[in-house]
């Protein structure tokens, strides 16, 4: 089943706490850093949109209101 909405993460609000990553059942969210070595501030990213179920647990539990669910536009 394809998700009707996917998490949209606001990097300006995301603190990189990792709560969304830990709550994600299909494990499609990661924490990333601008530094390729992984040093410095991190923020959440959706790295595997096709496997996202659209459950919205990440958006509901984000303590910083950095994630909202964005409706997926279908072609056709």
C-alpha positions as CSV (number, residue, x, y, z in Angstrom):
1,X,0.0,0.0,0.0
2,X,1.3,3.4,-0.9
3,X,1.1,6.2,1.7
4,X,-1.4,9.0,1.1
5,X,0.9,11.4,3.0
6,X,4.5,11.5,3.8
7,X,6.4,13.3,6.6
8,X,7.8,16.7,5.7
9,X,10.5,17.8,8.1
10,X,11.3,21.4,8.8
11,X,15.1,21.5,9.3
12,X,14.8,24.9,11.0
13,X,12.7,23.4,13.8
14,X,14.2,19.9,13.9
15,X,16.7,19.5,16.8
16,X,17.9,16.1,15.8
17,X,16.6,14.5,19.0
18,X,15.9,11.2,17.2
19,X,12.5,10.6,18.7
20,X,10.9,10.3,15.3
21,X,13.6,7.8,14.2
22,X,13.0,5.6,17.2
23,X,9.2,5.6,16.7
24,X,9.2,4.9,13.0
25,X,7.8,1.3,12.5
26,X,9.2,0.9,8.9
27,X,12.5,2.6,9.9
28,X,12.4,5.1,7.0
29,X,13.7,8.1,8.9
30,X,17.4,8.8,9.6
31,X,19.4,11.5,11.4
32,X,21.8,13.2,9.1
33,X,24.5,15.7,9.5
34,X,25.9,18.3,7.0
35,X,29.4,16.9,7.7
36,X,30.0,13.7,5.8
37,X,31.8,12.3,8.9
38,X,28.6,12.6,10.9
39,X,29.9,15.4,13.2
40,X,27.9,18.5,14.1
41,X,24.2,19.2,14.3
42,X,21.9,16.6,13.0
43,X,18.4,16.7,11.6
44,X,15.8,14.0,10.6
45,X,15.3,13.1,6.9
46,X,13.0,10.7,5.2
47,X,15.4,8.5,3.4
48,X,13.0,5.8,2.0
49,X,9.7,7.4,0.9
50,X,8.4,4.4,-1.0
51,X,8.5,2.3,2.2
52,X,6.8,4.9,4.4
53,X,3.4,3.7,5.6
54,X,2.2,7.3,6.4
55,X,1.3,6.3,9.9
56,X,2.2,9.8,11.2
57,X,3.7,8.6,14.5
58,X,6.7,10.8,13.7
59,X,4.6,14.0,13.3
60,X,2.3,13.2,16.3
61,X,5.2,12.6,18.7
62,X,7.7,15.3,17.5
63,X,8.1,17.6,20.6
64,X,9.3,20.5,18.4
65,X,6.5,20.5,15.9
66,X,9.1,20.0,13.2
67,X,7.2,17.3,11.2
68,X,3.9,17.6,9.4
69,X,2.3,15.1,7.0
70,X,2.2,16.3,3.4
71,X,-0.4,14.8,1.0
72,X,1.3,12.9,-1.8
73,X,0.4,14.2,-5.3
74,X,-0.4,11.2,-7.6
75,X,0.2,11.5,-11.4
76,X,-2.6,10.6,-13.7
